[in-house]
């Protein structure tokens, strides 16, 4: 259920705040958008229980890929200044 929850949260977040995937000048940041939508897609595919037969889609749409792409998206958003992490 965790990947499905991640997919749904990212769906709602990107619907309400599409400017999250933009840089400081308001232009689309394609690497951030790619990582966010990869995490969302992997979350939906794995969350509904679908497991692709071929090894490549199985790898790219796995739960681990969902977590990895979400982590990389957070790093990218931090690097371009869209989120602040107070640790």
N, CA, C and O atoms as a MOPAC input file, in Angstrom:
PM7 MOZYME 1SCF
protein

 N      0.80300 1    -1.20600 1     0.00000 1
 C      0.00000 1     0.00000 1     0.00000 1
 C      0.84500 1     1.27000 1     0.00000 1
 O      0.37400 1     2.32800 1    -0.41700 1
 N      2.09100 1     1.17200 1     0.46500 1
 C      2.94500 1     2.35900 1     0.52000 1
 C      3.21700 1     2.93700 1    -0.86700 1
 O      3.08700 1     4.14900 1    -1.04100 1
 N      3.59200 1     2.12100 1    -1.87200 1
 C      3.80700 1     2.71300 1    -3.20100 1
 C      2.54700 1     3.34500 1    -3.78100 1
 O      2.62300 1     4.38500 1    -4.43600 1
 N      1.40700 1     2.74000 1    -3.55200 1
 C      0.15800 1     3.32300 1    -4.04400 1
 C     -0.12300 1     4.64900 1    -3.34900 1
 O     -0.57600 1     5.59900 1    -3.98600 1
 N      0.14000 1     4.71900 1    -2.06400 1
 C     -0.02900 1     5.97200 1    -1.33100 1
 C      0.90000 1     7.05800 1    -1.84700 1
 O      0.50100 1     8.21500 1    -1.97600 1
 N      2.14200 1     6.68200 1    -2.14100 1
 C      3.09600 1     7.64700 1    -2.70400 1
 C      2.59900 1     8.14500 1    -4.05200 1
 O      2.64200 1     9.34200 1    -4.33500 1
 N      2.12700 1     7.22200 1    -4.88200 1
 C      1.60800 1     7.61400 1    -6.19200 1
 C      0.42900 1     8.56400 1    -6.08400 1
 O      0.34900 1     9.54200 1    -6.82800 1
 N     -0.48800 1     8.28800 1    -5.16500 1
 C     -1.65100 1     9.15500 1    -4.99300 1
 C     -1.26800 1    10.52400 1    -4.43800 1
 O     -1.80000 1    11.54600 1    -4.87200 1
 N     -0.34800 1    10.54100 1    -3.48100 1
 C      0.09900 1    11.82200 1    -2.92000 1
 C      0.77600 1    12.66500 1    -3.99500 1
 O      0.52500 1    13.86600 1    -4.09200 1
 N      1.63200 1    12.04200 1    -4.80400 1
 C      2.30200 1    12.78800 1    -5.86900 1
 C      1.30800 1    13.26500 1    -6.92400 1
 O      1.46800 1    14.35500 1    -7.47400 1
 N      0.28900 1    12.46500 1    -7.21100 1
 C     -0.75600 1    12.87200 1    -8.15500 1
 C     -1.46000 1    14.13200 1    -7.66700 1
 O     -1.61200 1    15.09500 1    -8.41900 1
 N     -1.88300 1    14.12400 1    -6.41900 1
 C     -2.58400 1    15.28200 1    -5.85900 1
 C     -1.63900 1    16.47700 1    -5.77100 1
 O     -2.01800 1    17.59900 1    -6.10900 1
 N     -0.41300 1    16.23900 1    -5.31800 1
 C      0.55300 1    17.32400 1    -5.16300 1
 C      0.86400 1    18.00600 1    -6.48900 1
 O      0.90600 1    19.23500 1    -6.55900 1
 N      1.08000 1    17.22400 1    -7.53500 1
 C      1.41400 1    17.81200 1    -8.83300 1
 C      0.19100 1    18.41200 1    -9.51800 1
 O      0.33700 1    19.26500 1   -10.39300 1
 N     -1.01200 1    17.98200 1    -9.13600 1
 C     -2.22100 1    18.60300 1    -9.66600 1
 C     -2.45400 1    19.96400 1    -9.01500 1
 O     -2.83300 1    20.92500 1    -9.68600 1
 N     -2.22800 1    20.03900 1    -7.71800 1
 C     -2.45700 1    21.28800 1    -6.99600 1
 C     -1.28800 1    22.26100 1    -7.15700 1
 O     -1.49900 1    23.46000 1    -7.33700 1
 N     -0.05700 1    21.74800 1    -7.09200 1
 C      1.14000 1    22.59300 1    -7.14200 1
 C      2.07600 1    22.18800 1    -8.29000 1
 O      3.17400 1    21.69500 1    -8.03400 1
 N      1.67100 1    22.38400 1    -9.52400 1
 C      2.57600 1    22.00400 1   -10.61500 1
 C      3.83900 1    22.86200 1   -10.65600 1
 O      4.83400 1    22.48500 1   -11.27500 1
 N      3.79400 1    24.01200 1    -9.99600 1
 C      4.97600 1    24.87600 1    -9.96700 1
 C      6.09400 1    24.28800 1    -9.11900 1
 O      7.20300 1    24.82300 1    -9.10600 1
 N      5.82200 1    23.19900 1    -8.41200 1
 C      6.86700 1    22.54200 1    -7.62900 1
 C      8.00100 1    22.04700 1    -8.52500 1
 O      9.15600 1    22.00400 1    -8.10300 1
 N      7.67600 1    21.68000 1    -9.74000 1
 C      8.68100 1    21.14900 1   -10.67500 1
 C      9.20200 1    22.24300 1   -11.60500 1
 O      9.47000 1    21.99400 1   -12.78000 1
 N      9.34300 1    23.45200 1   -11.06900 1
 C      9.91900 1    24.54200 1   -11.84900 1
 C     11.16300 1    25.05600 1   -11.13800 1
 O     11.35700 1    24.82400 1    -9.94500 1
 N     11.99700 1    25.75500 1   -11.88900 1
 C     13.18800 1    26.34300 1   -11.27300 1
 C     12.85000 1    27.71600 1   -10.69200 1
 O     11.68500 1    28.11300 1   -10.66500 1
 N     13.86100 1    28.43200 1   -10.23300 1
 C     13.64200 1    29.73000 1    -9.59100 1
 C     13.07500 1    30.77500 1   -10.55100 1
 O     12.45600 1    31.74400 1   -10.11400 1
 N     13.28100 1    30.58700 1   -11.84800 1
 C     12.79700 1    31.53900 1   -12.84700 1
 C     11.41700 1    31.17800 1   -13.38500 1
 O     10.89700 1    31.86900 1   -14.26100 1
 N     10.81900 1    30.10900 1   -12.87500 1
 C      9.49300 1    29.70800 1   -13.30000 1
 C      9.45900 1    28.79800 1   -14.51100 1
 O      8.38200 1    28.45200 1   -14.99600 1
 N     10.62400 1    28.40600 1   -15.00600 1
 C     10.66400 1    27.49200 1   -16.15300 1
 C     10.63700 1    26.04900 1   -15.64200 1
 O     11.10800 1    25.75300 1   -14.54400 1
 N     10.08600 1    25.17900 1   -16.44900 1
 C      9.97900 1    23.77400 1   -16.06200 1
 C     11.35200 1    23.16600 1   -15.85400 1
 O     12.25500 1    23.34800 1   -16.67000 1
 N     11.50100 1    22.44300 1   -14.75400 1
 C     12.73000 1    21.70400 1   -14.48700 1
 C     12.45800 1    20.25000 1   -14.86500 1
 O     11.85800 1    19.49300 1   -14.10100 1
 N     12.91200 1    19.88100 1   -16.05300 1
 C     12.58800 1    18.56000 1   -16.58700 1
 C     13.16100 1    17.40000 1   -15.78100 1
 O     12.46500 1    16.39700 1   -15.62200 1
 N     14.38600 1    17.47300 1   -15.26200 1
 C     14.85600 1    16.36100 1   -14.42700 1
 C     13.99700 1    16.15900 1   -13.17600 1
 O     13.71800 1    15.02100 1   -12.79800 1
 N     13.58000 1    17.23700 1   -12.53700 1
 C     12.72600 1    17.10700 1   -11.35400 1
 C     11.37400 1    16.50400 1   -11.73200 1
 O     10.87500 1    15.61300 1   -11.04500 1
 N     10.78700 1    16.98800 1   -12.82000 1
 C      9.50100 1    16.45100 1   -13.25800 1
 C      9.61400 1    14.97600 1   -13.62800 1
 O      8.73500 1    14.18200 1   -13.29400 1
 N     10.68800 1    14.60800 1   -14.31300 1
 C     10.89600 1    13.21100 1   -14.68100 1
 C     10.95900 1    12.32600 1   -13.44800 1
 O     10.31700 1    11.27700 1   -13.40600 1
 N     11.71800 1    12.73100 1   -12.45100 1
 C     11.85700 1    11.92300 1   -11.24300 1
 C     10.54300 1    11.84000 1   -10.46600 1
 O     10.19600 1    10.78000 1    -9.94400 1
 N      9.81500 1    12.95200 1   -10.38700 1
 C      8.53600 1    12.95000 1    -9.67200 1
 C      7.53500 1    12.02600 1   -10.36600 1
 O      6.86300 1    11.22700 1    -9.71300 1
 N      7.44200 1    12.13900 1   -11.68400 1
 C      6.46000 1    11.32300 1   -12.39800 1
 C      6.88700 1     9.86200 1   -12.51500 1
 O      6.03900 1     8.97800 1   -12.64100 1
 N      8.19100 1     9.60000 1   -12.47500 1
 C      8.65800 1     8.20800 1   -12.42600 1
 C      8.24700 1     7.58600 1   -11.09100 1
 O      7.76900 1     6.45200 1   -11.05700 1
 N      8.43200 1     8.32700 1    -9.98700 1
 C      8.02700 1     7.81800 1    -8.68200 1
 C      6.51800 1     7.58400 1    -8.64200 1
 O      6.05500 1     6.58500 1    -8.09100 1
 N      5.75900 1     8.50100 1    -9.22300 1
 C      4.31200 1     8.35500 1    -9.24700 1
 C      3.90000 1     7.12900 1   -10.06700 1
 O      3.04900 1     6.35100 1    -9.63600 1
 N      4.49500 1     6.95800 1   -11.23400 1
 C      4.14800 1     5.82200 1   -12.09200 1
 C      4.52100 1     4.49700 1   -11.44600 1
 O      3.73500 1     3.55000 1   -11.45600 1
 N      5.72300 1     4.43500 1   -10.88400 1
 C      6.15200 1     3.20200 1   -10.21400 1
 C      5.26000 1     2.91500 1    -9.01200 1
 O      4.95100 1     1.75800 1    -8.72800 1
 N      4.85000 1     3.95700 1    -8.31200 1
 C      3.95100 1     3.76200 1    -7.17600 1
 C      2.60600 1     3.20500 1    -7.59200 1
 O      2.07000 1     2.31400 1    -6.93300 1
 N      2.05700 1     3.72000 1    -8.67700 1
 C      0.77400 1     3.19600 1    -9.15900 1
 C      0.89700 1     1.75100 1    -9.63700 1
 O      0.07300 1     0.90600 1    -9.28900 1
 N      1.92200 1     1.47300 1   -10.42800 1
 C      2.07000 1     0.12500 1   -10.98900 1
 C      2.26900 1    -0.89900 1    -9.88200 1
 O      1.59200 1    -1.92600 1    -9.85500 1
 N      3.20000 1    -0.62100 1    -8.96400 1
 C      3.46200 1    -1.57600 1    -7.89200 1
 C      2.33800 1    -1.57400 1    -6.86300 1
 O      2.03000 1    -2.60900 1    -6.27300 1
 N      1.73000 1    -0.41800 1    -6.65000 1
 C      0.68900 1    -0.31000 1    -5.63900 1
 C     -0.57700 1    -1.08000 1    -5.95700 1
 O     -1.25400 1    -1.55900 1    -5.04700 1
 N     -0.90500 1    -1.20600 1    -7.23200 1
 C     -2.09900 1    -1.98400 1    -7.58800 1
 C     -1.78000 1    -3.47200 1    -7.74100 1
 O     -2.67200 1    -4.28000 1    -7.99900 1
 N     -0.51300 1    -3.82600 1    -7.58200 1
 C     -0.12800 1    -5.23100 1    -7.59900 1
 C      0.32500 1    -5.76500 1    -8.93500 1
 O      0.52700 1    -6.97100 1    -9.07100 1
 N      0.49300 1    -4.91600 1    -9.92100 1
 C      0.93600 1    -5.38300 1   -11.22900 1
 C      2.44700 1    -5.56800 1   -11.21300 1
 O      3.18700 1    -4.67800 1   -10.79400 1
 N      2.90100 1    -6.74000 1   -11.67700 1
 C      4.32900 1    -7.02600 1   -11.78000 1
 C      4.61700 1    -7.37200 1   -13.24000 1
 O      4.19200 1    -8.42600 1   -13.71300 1
 N      5.33000 1    -6.50600 1   -13.96200 1
 C      5.64200 1    -6.79100 1   -15.36400 1
 C      6.46800 1    -8.06500 1   -15.51100 1
 O      7.24100 1    -8.41700 1   -14.62000 1
 N      6.30200 1    -8.74900 1   -16.63200 1
 C      7.03500 1    -9.99100 1   -16.86900 1
 C      8.46700 1    -9.74500 1   -17.31600 1
 O      9.37400 1   -10.47800 1   -16.92000 1
 N      8.68000 1    -8.72700 1   -18.13100 1
 C     10.02000 1    -8.43400 1   -18.63000 1
 C     10.83800 1    -7.78700 1   -17.51400 1
 O     10.29700 1    -7.03500 1   -16.70400 1
 N     12.12000 1    -8.07300 1   -17.46800 1
 C     12.96200 1    -7.60800 1   -16.36700 1
 C     13.13300 1    -6.08600 1   -16.32100 1
 O     13.23100 1    -5.51400 1   -15.23600 1
 N     13.16900 1    -5.41900 1   -17.48800 1
 C     13.41300 1    -3.98200 1   -17.49400 1
 C     12.23100 1    -3.18900 1   -16.91800 1
 O     12.43700 1    -2.37100 1   -16.02200 1
 N     11.00300 1    -3.40600 1   -17.40500 1
 C      9.89100 1    -2.70000 1   -16.76100 1
 C      9.70500 1    -3.11600 1   -15.29800 1
 O      9.30500 1    -2.29900 1   -14.46800 1
 N      9.99300 1    -4.38100 1   -14.97900 1
 C      9.88900 1    -4.82200 1   -13.59000 1
 C     10.85400 1    -4.04500 1   -12.70400 1
 O     10.52000 1    -3.68900 1   -11.57400 1
 N     12.05200 1    -3.78300 1   -13.22000 1
 C     13.04500 1    -3.02000 1   -12.46800 1
 C     12.65200 1    -1.54000 1   -12.37500 1
 O     12.72100 1    -0.94700 1   -11.29800 1
 N     12.24200 1    -0.94600 1   -13.49700 1
 C     11.92700 1     0.48200 1   -13.52800 1
 C     10.63200 1     0.83700 1   -12.79900 1
 O     10.44200 1     1.98900 1   -12.40700 1
 N      9.74800 1    -0.12800 1   -12.61600 1
 C      8.45900 1     0.13400 1   -11.98000 1
 C      8.30500 1    -0.62000 1   -10.65600 1
 O      7.18900 1    -0.93500 1   -10.24200 1
 N      9.42100 1    -0.90400 1   -10.00200 1
 C      9.39700 1    -1.63100 1    -8.73600 1
 C      9.19400 1    -0.66900 1    -7.57500 1
 O      9.24200 1     0.55100 1    -7.73500 1
 N      8.97000 1    -1.24200 1    -6.41900 1
 C      8.86300 1    -0.42600 1    -5.21800 1
 C     10.16700 1     0.27500 1    -4.89200 1
 O     10.16700 1     1.41000 1    -4.41700 1
 N     11.28900 1    -0.40800 1    -5.14800 1
 C     12.59900 1     0.20800 1    -4.91600 1
 C     12.82700 1     1.38800 1    -5.86000 1
 O     13.38900 1     2.40700 1    -5.45800 1
 N     12.39400 1     1.25100 1    -7.10500 1
 C     12.51600 1     2.35000 1    -8.06700 1
 C     11.65400 1     3.52900 1    -7.63300 1
 O     12.04100 1     4.68300 1    -7.81700 1
 N     10.49100 1     3.24600 1    -7.06100 1
 C      9.61900 1     4.30900 1    -6.56100 1
 C     10.32700 1     5.07900 1    -5.45100 1
 O     10.33800 1     6.31000 1    -5.45300 1
 N     10.90900 1     4.36200 1    -4.51600 1
 C     11.60500 1     5.00600 1    -3.39900 1
 C     12.84000 1     5.75500 1    -3.87500 1
 O     13.09900 1     6.87500 1    -3.43400 1
 N     13.60100 1     5.14200 1    -4.77400 1
 C     14.82200 1     5.77600 1    -5.26900 1
 C     14.51000 1     7.04300 1    -6.05900 1
 O     15.15500 1     8.07200 1    -5.85800 1
 N     13.53700 1     6.97700 1    -6.94500 1
 C     13.20800 1     8.16200 1    -7.74600 1
 C     12.59800 1     9.26000 1    -6.88400 1
 O     12.80500 1    10.44100 1    -7.16200 1
 N     11.85400 1     8.89800 1    -5.84900 1
 C     11.32100 1     9.90500 1    -4.93600 1
 C     12.45700 1    10.57800 1    -4.16200 1
 O     12.45200 1    11.79600 1    -3.98600 1
 N     13.42200 1     9.79400 1    -3.70300 1
 C     14.57200 1    10.36600 1    -2.99300 1
 C     15.38300 1    11.27500 1    -3.90800 1
 O     15.79900 1    12.35900 1    -3.50000 1
 N     15.60800 1    10.83800 1    -5.13800 1
 C     16.34800 1    11.66500 1    -6.09000 1
 C     15.57900 1    12.93600 1    -6.44500 1
 O     16.18500 1    13.98800 1    -6.65200 1
 N     14.25300 1    12.84700 1    -6.51800 1
 C     13.44200 1    14.03100 1    -6.79200 1
 C     13.55700 1    15.02700 1    -5.64900 1
 O     13.64100 1    16.23300 1    -5.88300 1
 N     13.56100 1    14.53600 1    -4.41500 1
 C     13.71700 1    15.43500 1    -3.27200 1
 C     15.08200 1    16.10000 1    -3.27900 1
 O     15.20200 1    17.28400 1    -2.96400 1
 N     16.11300 1    15.33800 1    -3.63800 1
 C     17.45400 1    15.92300 1    -3.74400 1
 C     17.47800 1    16.97400 1    -4.83300 1
 O     18.03200 1    18.05500 1    -4.63200 1
 N     16.89100 1    16.68300 1    -5.98300 1
 C     16.86700 1    17.64300 1    -7.09200 1
 C     16.11100 1    18.91300 1    -6.69600 1
 O     16.56300 1    20.02000 1    -6.98700 1
 N     14.96600 1    18.75700 1    -6.03500 1
 C     14.19900 1    19.92500 1    -5.61700 1
 C     14.95800 1    20.74300 1    -4.57900 1
 O     14.83600 1    21.96700 1    -4.54700 1
 N     15.73400 1    20.08600 1    -3.74000 1
 C     16.55800 1    20.79900 1    -2.77600 1
 C     17.68000 1    21.56600 1    -3.47700 1
 O     17.97700 1    22.70700 1    -3.12400 1
 N     18.29800 1    20.92900 1    -4.47000 1
 C     19.40900 1    21.55700 1    -5.18700 1
 C     18.94700 1    22.79800 1    -5.95000 1
 O     19.66100 1    23.80100 1    -5.98300 1
 N     17.77700 1    22.74300 1    -6.55600 1
 C     17.30800 1    23.90600 1    -7.32200 1
 C     16.59000 1    24.92000 1    -6.43700 1
 O     16.12800 1    25.94900 1    -6.93000 1
 N     16.49100 1    24.64400 1    -5.14300 1
 C     15.93700 1    25.60800 1    -4.20400 1
 C     14.43100 1    25.61000 1    -4.06900 1
 O     13.86400 1    26.58900 1    -3.58300 1
 N     13.76400 1    24.54300 1    -4.48600 1
 C     12.29400 1    24.51100 1    -4.39000 1
 C     11.81900 1    24.04300 1    -3.01900 1
 O     10.70200 1    24.37200 1    -2.61800 1
 N     12.63600 1    23.28600 1    -2.29000 1
 C     12.27300 1    22.86400 1    -0.93900 1
 C     13.46700 1    23.11600 1    -0.02400 1
 O     14.61700 1    23.12200 1    -0.46300 1
 N     13.17100 1    23.32100 1     1.24500 1
 C     14.21100 1    23.48800 1     2.24600 1
 C     14.08600 1    22.33600 1     3.23700 1
 O     12.99800 1    22.03400 1     3.72700 1
 N     15.20500 1    21.70800 1     3.51900 1
 C     15.23700 1    20.63200 1     4.48300 1
 C     15.92900 1    21.13200 1     5.74300 1
 O     17.12000 1    21.44200 1     5.73000 1
 N     15.19200 1    21.20600 1     6.79800 1
 C     15.75900 1    21.64300 1     8.06200 1
 C     16.05100 1    20.41100 1     8.90200 1
 O     15.15500 1    19.83600 1     9.52100 1
 N     17.31000 1    20.01700 1     8.91400 1
 C     17.69200 1    18.82000 1     9.66900 1
 C     18.45400 1    19.19900 1    10.91300 1
 O     18.86100 1    18.32500 1    11.67900 1

